[in-house]
């Protein structure tokens, strides 16, 4: 129990510092934005005693949309500890205390599931992140599962992202499947 309190205390005291640093690095367009983010999440995985094992390699050298299942909030910590990535998340996350601020400086693309007519704007935002050189992670199930099976993917954003990338002149985007 003491360990849980210590980890939670460190997380909630370090998160505002990370948000401020990430914001500053983002404003300055510093190349340290990604490595700083990865270092923070690697620290969290160590504190949480999470051992990361990867099979395969991440596509590099071109825009990549990573399509994955989603098991829990830990997925984001683990994936962000592997390499700099941008996530697609439900709009509600933006309003969560501390977590919302962290998501914003991490360049998360927020999706309003209740307003499907906003999908073109969301896709343009995803295309922009891809054009900036950020791999984008889309949890295509649209929700988290129990990890024992992969739920059906909601494919609307996948095809629409490709169209948005073509419209912006980004061209082809690699689609990399991933399973957690």
N, C-alpha and C positions, 0 to 999 in steps of 0.2 A: 504493500500500500504506500509506503514511504517513497518507493521508486516512482510510482505513478504520480504522486504529488510533485516530486522533483522534476520529472519530465514535463508535466503540464505547466509548472511554474516557469521552467526554462523556455518552453514553447511560447507562452503568452507574454513573456518579457522580451524574447528575442524577435518575435514576429513584427512588432512595430518598428524595430531597428532595421530589419530586413526590408520592410515595406519602404521605409525612408531611403535606404540605400538603393534599392531597385528603382524607385521613382527617379532619384538623382541620376543614376546610370542611364536610365531610359531617356530622360530629358537631354542629357549630354550625348546621346547616341553612342555610348561607350561600348567597345567590343567586350568589355568585362561584364556586361549585363548577363549573358548566358552562363559563363563560368561562375559568377557570383551566385546565381540561382542554383546551379547544380551543387555547389559547395554547401549551401544552406540545407538543401534537401538530403544530401549525403550525411550531414551532421544529424538531421532528424532520424534517418534510417538507423544510424548507429545507436542513437539514444533509445530508439524503440526496439533495438536488437533485431532488426529486419535484415535477413540475409538475402541479397538479390542474386538470382541465377538467371542468366539470359541464354536463349538458344537462338542462333541466327544473328544476323547483323542488320542494323538500321540502314535504310537507303540514305545515301549522302550525295552531295554534289548536284542535286536538283530538287525542286519543290516536291514535298512528300506529304500526303494525307494519310495518317496512320488510323486505321479503323480497328477498333477493339471492343471487346466485351468490357463490362464494368462490374467489379465485385464489391468494392467498398471505397471509402475515402482514402484508404491507404494506397490505392492504385495511383493516385495523383502524386503522393509523396515518393513512391518507388519510381515511377516513370520520370518524374522531374529530377531524380537523383542520377539517372542514367545519362541524360543529355538535355540540353535546353530544348524545351518543347512548349508549345502553346496549346491550351485545351479549349474545347467547346463545352460550355456548361449552361445549365438552365438559368434563366434570368434572375431567379430568386437568390442565387448565390451572391449576386452583386450587393444585396442589402444585408448580408450576414455581417455581424460585428467582426472586425479584424480580418476574417477570412475574405470578405468582400473586397476590402482594400488590398489585400495580398493578391487576389485574383485580378484585380484591375491593373496593378503594376506588372503582373506576369502576362499581360496582354491577352487575357482570356476573352474569347468571343462568347457573348451571352446570347442565348436563344430564348425567345418568348414563345413557348409552345402553344399558348392560347391565341396567338396572332400569326397564323400561317402566311398571311399576306405579306409579312415582313421577311419572309425567307430570302427574297432577292437581295435585300440589304445585308442580311446575315452572311450570305454567300459571298458578297463583295468584300465583306470584312475578313472572311476566311481567306479569300484570294489575296487580299492585301498582306495578311500575315505570311502567307506562302511566298509572296513576291519579296518580302523583307528577309526571306531566308530562314524562316522559322518552320520546323516541322509542326504540323497541326494534328492533335489527337482528337478524334471524334469517337465518343462512346456510342456506337451506332445502335445499341439496344434501346437507348433512350431512358434507361433506368439501370439500377444495379441489381444483379442477380446473386444467387447463393454460391456461385463459383463451380457448382457441380455440372452445369451445362450452360451452353451459350444460348441466350434467348434470341428470337428472330430479330434481325437487324432492320431498322427503319432506313430505307435506302434513299429517301427523298433528298436529303442533304448531299449525299455522295454525288449523284448525277448533277445536281444543281451547282455544286462547287465547281465541277468541271466546266460547266457552261459559263460561270462567272469568271473563271480563270481565262477562258478563251476570249471573253469580252474585254478583259483588262489587258490582253496581249501577253499574258503569262505563258500561255501555251499548255503543253502537256504537263500533267502532274502525276507523279508516281503514287499509286495506291498500294499501301503496305498493310496487309492484314496482321493482326496481333491478337494473341489470346493470353489472358491472365488466369 
